[in-house]
Amino acid sequence: VRALLGDASPLVRGAAVWALSRLVPTSEFAKSASDAVKAEGDEAVRREWRLALANQIEAHA
């Protein structure tokens, strides 16, 4: 899944973000999200990172 975070397609990257959020602990995902949002060029994918992180935090609250 992590390899797909660098895919050329924003759709694939967004789907990879969602999948990763289901597979890793919140603390690990939060670190990945923080780094990725800064580096990601596509607004929709940045939004997916933020949404997935918020959903993961909410699910574990």
Phi and psi in degrees as a GROMACS rama.xvg file:
@    title "Ramachandran Plot"
@    xaxis  label "Phi"
@    yaxis  label "Psi"
@TYPE xy
-58.8761  -35.6305  ARG-2
-61.8857  -31.2965  ALA-3
-75.6085  -13.4763  LEU-4
-65.2056  -18.5741  LEU-5
-104.143  10.1676  GLY-6
-61.3925  153.294  ASP-7
-67.2724  -26.4386  ALA-8
-89.2525  124.174  SER-9
-59.9118  -33.0449  PRO-10
-62.472  -44.02  LEU-11
-66.3274  -43.6163  VAL-12
-60.6624  -42.8719  ARG-13
-62.6207  -41.9397  GLY-14
-65.0982  -37.1483  ALA-15
-65.4263  -37.6286  ALA-16
-60.0721  -49.3946  VAL-17
-57.8077  -47.8799  TRP-18
-61.8413  -44.5929  ALA-19
-61.0612  -38.165  LEU-20
-63.5564  -23.0099  SER-21
-88.0818  -15.2267  ARG-22
-105.314  -22.6827  LEU-23
-117.649  157.016  VAL-24
-61.9773  154.878  PRO-25
-55.0051  -44.0109  THR-26
-61.8427  -40.9627  SER-27
-68.6679  -41.2689  GLU-28
-65.5997  -39.9155  PHE-29
-60.807  -41.222  ALA-30
-64.6747  -45.8468  LYS-31
-61.4859  -42.2668  SER-32
-63.7186  -43.5753  ALA-33
-58.6194  -46.1607  SER-34
-68.7986  -42.7982  ASP-35
-69.2744  -39.4648  ALA-36
-61.2515  -35.6226  VAL-37
-68.7479  -34.6573  LYS-38
-94.7743  -21.1412  ALA-39
-71.521  131.614  GLU-40
-89.2226  -15.5886  GLY-41
-101.767  124.927  ASP-42
-61.9879  -37.9198  GLU-43
-63.629  -37.9861  ALA-44
-71.6735  -39.2561  VAL-45
-60.2633  -41.4896  ARG-46
-62.7313  -39.6808  ARG-47
-63.2163  -40.9823  GLU-48
-58.2976  -48.4776  TRP-49
-65.2976  -42.8891  ARG-50
-65.2377  -45.3037  LEU-51
-63.1106  -39.4215  ALA-52
-65.6722  -45.6991  LEU-53
-60.2853  -42.4243  ALA-54
-65.1581  -39.3447  ASN-55
-67.8627  -41.8135  GLN-56
-63.7853  -43.9446  ILE-57
-62.4315  -39.2772  GLU-58
-67.2216  -26.2462  ALA-59
-104.734  10.9799  HIS-60
